[in-house]
Amino acid sequence: MTLIKSISGIRGTIGGSTGDTLNPLDIVKFTTAYATFIPRKTGRIVVGRDGRLSGHMVRDVVCGTLVGMGFDVLDIGYASTPTTELAVRMSGADGGIIITASHNPRQWNALKLLNSEGEFLTAADGAEVLAIAEKENFQYAEVDNLGHVTVDDSFDDRHVQSVLDLKLVDVDAIKKAGFKVCVDSINSVGGLVLPKLLDKLGVSYKFLNGEVTGDFAHNPEPLEKNLQGIMDEMKTGQYDLGIVVDPDVDRLAFICENGKMFGEEYTLVSVADYVLSQTKGNTVSNLSSTRALRDVTEKHGGTYAAAAVGEVNVTTKMKEVNAVIGGEGNGGVIYPESHYGRDALVGIALFLTSLAKKGCTVSELRQQFPEYQIAKNRIDLTPETDVDAILVKVKEMFAQDPSAQVNDIDGVKIDFPDRWVHLRKSNTEPIIRVYSEAQTMEQADELGKKLMKVVYDMQ
C-alpha cells in the first residue's frame, strides 16, 4: 500500500491503513488542509473526477468535507483534468480538486489541487497544504454556514468549444480532410468528451475501451507495450490515425496509419512544429523529454528551455521565458492560448489541423522530425533505498568527465554531445525513473542500464 505526497498532488492506493494509503480519513485531512489554505473569494470550489472505480467514494468524501468547511461545491461529475482546470476559470471559483490518479493503475486514486487560475499549486503552496494537514488543527463551519453542492455537466461542451475557438485550429480544413480515426480512451472520461470534439471536427471514429467503467482494459499508461489492441486495429488499414489518451485525458499518444507508434515523445514535437510555423516564440519541456523539441524550436528561430519534471515546473518556466508552446515528453501538450495545463483535446485539434494542411500521412509526418530514441526504464524502490545517496554517487561518476554536463535541479541528468541520461525519483509512483536518449535504442538502453547497475549495487 502506498501514499505519495508530491508536486503532483496526494496520490495513493485505495484501502488499507490510515497514513499509508488514500483512505477516507486521509482524504478528509488533505481536503480540509486545502480548504484551509486556499484564499476564499467566491467561496466556490470545483470538483471533477475521472472514471476510476473508487471515484464516487472519493468524490463523496471530498465534497462532504468542502461543504463542512463552508465552501460551495461545483460538482462537474465525470471530467477530464483539463476540463476541470478550465471549469475553475470559467466559473470564477477559488480553486478546484481533480480526483484522478492519471496514468496509474485501477487501485490508485489521487487529489490534484488547483488554484483560482485552474493551475496546479506551486511546490511552495503544496508544501504549505501538507504542513497544515500534519498539524490537524482544523476549524469547520457551523450549521448555518455550511456550503452547498451544485451539479453542472455543461463543461465538456464548453471545453470543446474553447478548443474550436483557438485561432490555430482550422475546423474547415479538418472537415475537408475527412479523417477516420480509432481511439482508445481506456474506460474513462475520454470516452465522453472526445466524441464531442471529434463530432464537431467532422472526424469519423471508432472507440476501443470507450465505456466509462473505471475497470481499465489494460495498463492505462499510454506506452507502446500497453497498446497492442489499438495497434492491431490500426493495421487493418481502415484509419488515418490512432489516438490514445490516459484516464484523465491530459496525456496524448498517436499511432500511425500503418499501426506503428508515432512516439509519445513526438506528440509535443509535432504540435510545437505546427504552432511555431504560425507563431514565432520559445518552447519548454522537462528534463526527461526528447531533444527533438530543441531542434524543431531552433529551426523556427526560437529558444528552447528545460524545466524540472512536473507540470507546474514546466508552466512556471514557460511563463518565465514567454513560451508559445510547451509540455512534457509523456504526451502532454500545454498551449497557453488555451490554458496552462496539459490538454489532449487541444493536442488533437492542433495535430489534425497540421495533418490536414500538410496533406500527408501520419507516418510521413513523423519522418519530418529529427530521429532520437528514448529508453524508459524504472527501478522499484524498497524501504531501504537511499535515493539521495544514489544521486550523489551518479554525480561523482561523471564529475571528472569533460564531455558530460551535469544538471541536478531534478535528480541527476547527464548530458553528452550525442546522448543523455536522467535519473530521478518519480512524483507519482514509488519508483526511480531512468530515461536515456541517443540516436539508436541500443545506445540509449546501454546508457540507461549503466546507471541502473549503480542503483542496484547500492540497494
N, C-alpha and C positions, 0 to 999 in steps of 0.2 A: 504494500500500500504506500502511496506517495502523496505528499503535498508540497508544491513548489511555489514560492513567493518570489516573483521577479518582476522585471520591467515589462513582461508580457502578461501580468495580472496574477491572480490567485488561481492556481491550477492543481487539480488532484484527481485521484481515483475515487469513485463513489463507494461508500460503505466502509466499515472498519472503525478504528478508534478515533476519538476526537484528538485534534492536534497532529494527526498523521495522515488524514485523508480529507477530501471535500465532503463533509457531512453537514447535516442541518445546523448543529451548534456552531461550527466554524463558519458556515455561510452567514449566519446571523451576526457573528462577531465582525467579520470583514465588511459586510454590508453596512453595519452600524458605524464602523470606523470611517467608511467612505462618506456616509451621510453626515457624520460629524465634521469631516474635513471640508467637504465641497461648499464653496460660498453660496449662500442662499439668496437668490434674487426673485425668481418667479415661484420658487417652492415646488418645481416640477422636475421629475427625473424620468427619462425614457428607459424602458426595459424591452429588449428584444432577445430572441433565442433561436438557436439552430434546431435541427430535428432530432437531437440526441434522446435516447431512451430516458435519461434522467432529467431532461429539460423541464418537464412540467413540475416535478418536485422542486427543483432548484428555483424555478420561477415563482412558485407559491411562497417559498421562504423569503426570497429577495423582496417581492412585492409587499408581503406582510410586514417585513422589517422596515421598509421605507415608509409605509403608512404609519407604523408605530413611532417613527422618528418625525412624523408630521409633514412628510413630503407627499404631494400628489404624484401618482404614478401614471405615465402614459404608456400603457402596455400595447406594443405593436405586434405582439404574437410572434409567429414564425417570421424571422427576418434575417437577412444576411448581415454580416458585420458592417460592410459599407452602407447598407440601408439604415441600420441603427445609427451610425455616425451622422448620416445626413439628416435623420429624423430629429436629432438633438438640435442641429442648427435650424432646421425648418420650423420647429415648434418653439424655438426660443427657450429651451429647457436649461436648467442649471448644470445638467450632466447626463450621463447615461451609463447603464450597465448592460454589457453584452454577455449572454450566457452561452458560451461556446468554448470548446477545447480545440477549435481549429482542426488541424490535421491529426490530432491524437486519436487512438482507437476508442471504441464504443464505451469502455468502462471509465473514461475520463470525462470531466467537465471543468468549467472554469468561469471566473468572473473577470471580464475585461472592463476596465474602468475608464470613463471618458470625462473630459472637461466640458465647459459650456460651448466650445468650438466644435465639439464632436470629434476631438482628437484624444489619443491616449495620454494619460497622465505622464508627466516627465518623471525621470528617475527620482528626483528630489521630492516631488509630490507623492509618488508611490511610497517612498520611504517614510514619509510623514503619516500616510494612511496606516502602514504597518506598525509604526510606533504607537499610534492611537489604539490600534487593535490589541496590542500587547498590554497596554495599561488597563483595558476593560473597565474604564471609569465612564460609563455611558449614562446619558440622560435621555429618556424617552418622553414623548409628548403626552400630555394629559388628555382625557377623553374628549374634551371639546376642541382639541387641536390636532386630532388625528387626521391623516391625509385620506385621499380617495383614489380609487383606481378607475381610469378611463381607458376603454379599449378602442384602438383606432387601427384598422387594417388597410389604410389608404397609402401607406408609404412605399410599398413595392411599385405602385403605379407612378408615384411622384419621383421615385428614384429613376425609373426607366425614362420618364420624360426629361429629367435633368441631363441624362446621357444623350438623348436625342437632340437636345438643345445646344450641345457643345459645338463650337464653330468648326472643329476639325473632324466631326462625324458627318459624313456625307450619306444621308439616308437614301437619296435618289440613286447614287452610284451603287450602293449595296443592293438595292431592289433590282436594278437593271442587271446586275451580275447573276441573279437567280441562284444563289448559293444553296447547296444541300449539305447539311452538317449532321454529325452524330455527336450526342452529348452524354457524358457520364456525370451525373450530379450526385452520386454516391448517397442515395437515400436520405437527402437532407434538403435544405431550403432552396438550393439551386433548382430543384425540380419545380418550384413555384414561381420564382422570379425570372429565370432565364427564358421560359416560353413566352412571357410577356414582352421581353426585349426582342426576341427573335421574330415574333409576330409583327411587331412594329417595324422591324427592318426588312420584312418581306423574305425572310430566310425560312426554307423548309427544313424540318428536323425530325430526327428520331432520338428518343431518350432511352438510355440504359440506366437502370437503378434510379428511376425518376420518382418513385413513390417515397413520400416523406415518412419513413418508418423509424429512422434512427438506428436500425439494425443493419449496419453497413455491409454491403455485399463483398467488400474486400477491404484491405488496409486502406484507410482514407487518404493517406499522403499521396499526392499526385506524381509518383515516381514511376519510371518505366516498369520496374519489377512488379508493380501493383495493377498494371493497366492492360493485361493481356486480353481481356474481354473486348474492350473497345478497339484495341489494335487489330484483333482478328476481324471485327466487324468492318473496320475501315478497309481491310484487304479485299472485301467483296467488290470494291470499285464503285460503290453507289454514291459516294460522298466526296465533296470537295475539301472538307476539313473535319477533324475531330476536335472536340472541346471537352476539357476535363477541369472541374473545379473541386475544391475541398469542401468540407461540410458547412463552412461559414462563408464561402464564395469570395474570399479575398485573395486566394491563390489561383493561378490560371496556367494550364498547360495545353499545348496544341499537338495534334497528330496529323502528319501529312496524309495526302490523299492515297498514298501507297501503303499506309499502315505503319510507317516508321515515325518515331518520335521527332518532333520539331526541336525538342530540347527545352526543358523548363527555364534554363538559363537564358534562352533566346527569346522568350516571351517579351521581357522588358527591352531587350536589344532591338527587336523588330519594331515594337511600338515606338521606341525612342527614335529610331531611324526615320520613321514617318513624321513624328512630331517635329524633329529637328529640321527636316526638309521644308517645313512650313513656318517654323518659329525658331529663330536663332536664340541660342542660350546654352546654359550649362546643365550638367546632369550629376546625379548622385546615386550610388548603390552602396551596399555594405561590403565589408572586407572579404566576405566569403563568396562574392559574385564574380562572374567572368570578366576578364579583361576586354572582351569584345565590346562592352559598352564604352569603355575608354576610347577604343579605336574608332568606333562609329561617331562618338562625340567630337573627337578631334578632326575627323573627316569633314564634319559640318562646321568647323571653326569654333567649337565650344570648348569648355574646360570641364574635365571630369574630376570629381572628388569622392573619396571613400569615407564611409561612416562605420561606427561600431554596429554590430548586428542588433536588430530590434527596430521595429517600425518607428518608434518615437525618436530614436537616434538618427534614422535616415531623414525623417521630416525636419528635424532640427537643423541638420546640415543643409538640407535643401533650402530652407529659409535663409540660412546664413550666406549661401553662395548664389541665391536667387535662381535656383534650378527650374527649368521649364518642364522637366520630366525626371522621374527617379523611381526608386523601388528596390526590390531585393531579387536576387537570382533564383529564389524559390518560386518564381512565377508571380510575384507581387508588383503590380503597376500602380504608381502614385502619380496622379496628374493634377497639379494644383488648380488648373482651370475648373476642375470639378470639386475636389476637396483634398485635404492632406490625409489620405488613407488609402491603403491597398484596395483596389476595386476591380474585380473580374469583369463586371459589366462594362466599365469604361475600357478595359483592355480589349474585350471582344469587339466593341464597336469601332475602336481605332484600328485594330488589326484588320477587320473586314473592310474598312474604308481603304486602307493601304492596299490590300489584296485586290480590291475591285479596281482601283485606279491603275495599278500596275498590270493588271490583266494576265497574271502568271499563275502557275500552280503554287501550292504551299511549299512543295519540295524545291521548286525553282527559286522561290523567295528565300528559303533557308540558305541556298548556295551563294547568296549575295553578301553574306556576312563573314567576318573573319572566323577561322576554324580553330576552336580550342576544345579540349576535352577535360571535364572535371570528374574526378573520383570522389565520391561522397561516402566516407566511412564513419563508423561510430564505435565507441567503446562504452560498454555499460559500466556505470560507477558502482563501487561497493562502499559500504560504510567506512572502510579503512582507506579509501583512496584520498590522497593528499594532492588535490588539483594544483594548489599554489606551488608546491614543491616540483611538480611535473613541469609547470610552465617555466620556472626558474631553470630547471635542467635543460629544457629545449633552448632557451635563450643562450645559455652558456655554450651549447653545442655549436651555435652559429656565430657567436660574438666575434671570433677572430677570422671569419670568412669574408674577405674583401668584396666578394661578389654578392653577398647577402645583405639585404636591408631588413632590419628587424623592427616590427611595429607591435607594441604591446598595449594599445588602447582597448583591446578586446581579446583576451587570451594572448596568443603569440602568432603573428603572421610573419613568415619569412619570404621575402620577395627576391627572386633571382631574375636575371635578364630575360630568360625564356620560360620561366615557370614560377609557381608559388605554392606554399602550403600554409594552411591556417588551422590552428588547434585551439579550441575554446570549449568551455562548459556551456551546455545548452541552457537557454532560458525557459524551455518548455518541457524538457524531459530529463530524467536522471542519467544523462549520458555526457560523454565528451565527443564533440564532433570534430572530425579530421577531414577537412576539404583540401584538395590539391588540384592544381590545373597545369596542363602542359600541352604541347602540340598533339600528343597521342595519349590514349588512355593508358597504355602500358607505362609511359613515363610518369604520368600523373599518379597512377596507383603505386608505383615503386617509391615515389617520394612520400606519399601518404603512409605507406607501410613502414617506412624508415622511422617516422615519428611514432607510429603506433607501437613499435617494438620498444621504444623508450618508455612509453606508458606501462606496457605490460611488465617490463622488467622492474618497474618501481611499485607495482601493486603487490 
